[in-house]
């Protein structure tokens, strides 16, 4: 689960002529959206608790997670350089 990358939460708005349009007024991480569901515990895998997920979210800031992701991507892309394919 992604704890740090926000996504747009669509809201459907109907116009006077009946056309339905999606509007993105709110952005939240998948964890924030899941946490708002009623009876969220029933959607979790066996052995996974809400308390454990909450603990994992507090371990790293959004900025630190983004920096870690960028470092991992740089390392991955650096491994591609210099390799020749036939």
KOLNU-375367 format. One line per field, with one value per residue (C-alpha): residue number from 1; y, x, z. Coordinates in pm, 1 decimal. Last residue first. Example, Ala and Ser with C-alpha at 12.3 -4.5 7.8 and 13.67 -1.06 7.14 Angstrom:
<recs>
pos = 2;1
y = -106.0;-450.0
x = 1367.0;1230.0
z = 714.0;780.0
</recs>
This chain:
<recs>
pos = 86;85;84;83;82;81;80;79;78;77;76;75;74;73;72;71;70;69;68;67;66;65;64;63;62;61;60;59;58;57;56;55;54;53;52;51;50;49;48;47;46;45;44;43;42;41;40;39;38;37;36;35;34;33;32;31;30;29;28;27;26;25;24;23;22;21;20;19;18;17;16;15;14;13;12;11;10;9;8;7;6;5;4;3;2;1
y = -819.3;-607.6;-382.1;-294.7;26.0;204.2;-14.3;-37.9;341.3;334.8;114.0;318.9;641.8;491.1;378.7;725.2;887.5;655.4;736.6;1109.4;1065.4;868.4;1137.6;1407.3;1216.2;1168.6;828.9;600.4;740.0;546.7;213.9;256.5;331.6;12.8;-191.4;-30.7;-104.2;-470.2;-721.7;-1088.6;-1179.0;-935.4;-607.6;-527.8;-645.1;-406.4;-101.7;-141.2;189.4;323.4;633.9;438.6;314.1;670.2;781.6;471.4;532.4;879.0;1178.4;1452.0;1629.8;1851.8;1620.9;1669.4;1397.3;1514.1;1378.8;1537.0;1553.9;1888.2;2068.0;1931.7;1627.0;1619.6;1296.9;1326.4;1172.2;1133.2;1244.9;1050.8;1127.4;943.7;876.4;560.0;345.8;0.0
x = 2236.7;2181.7;2444.2;2463.8;2654.5;2362.1;2077.5;2215.9;2215.3;1839.1;1781.5;2008.5;1843.3;1498.3;1592.9;1728.6;1409.1;1193.5;1397.6;1355.5;978.9;955.9;1153.6;920.4;608.3;747.1;858.5;779.1;433.8;271.2;411.3;266.5;-77.3;-53.2;27.6;-259.4;-502.9;-413.3;-274.7;-286.9;-560.5;-562.5;-748.0;-1091.3;-1282.8;-1079.4;-1214.4;-1560.2;-1676.4;-1427.0;-1229.8;-905.7;-909.5;-911.2;-629.6;-426.6;-477.3;-330.2;-560.6;-648.3;-981.9;-1160.0;-1127.4;-1438.1;-1586.0;-1857.6;-2206.5;-2416.4;-2784.0;-2864.9;-2858.4;-2511.8;-2441.7;-2126.0;-1938.2;-1664.7;-1327.8;-1058.9;-725.4;-425.4;-171.7;160.0;270.0;119.4;120.0;0.0
z = -2897.1;-2588.4;-2439.7;-2072.6;-1999.7;-1841.5;-1714.7;-1358.2;-1337.8;-1401.0;-1094.7;-868.2;-982.5;-923.3;-571.1;-491.2;-621.0;-407.6;-97.0;-162.7;-206.8;118.9;301.6;166.7;269.3;619.4;744.9;1037.8;1106.3;822.3;939.9;1289.0;1143.8;936.8;1246.1;1441.6;1159.0;1185.8;940.0;1046.5;799.3;511.9;556.5;409.2;720.8;936.7;750.0;904.4;755.4;503.9;606.9;667.8;308.4;171.2;400.3;308.6;-64.8;-16.8;-48.6;-297.0;-290.8;-541.4;-841.0;-1054.5;-1272.2;-1511.5;-1566.6;-1841.9;-1750.4;-1914.3;-1578.3;-1496.8;-1285.0;-1069.6;-999.6;-737.7;-809.8;-542.2;-686.9;-566.1;-296.1;-271.4;87.2;232.7;-80.1;0.0
</recs>
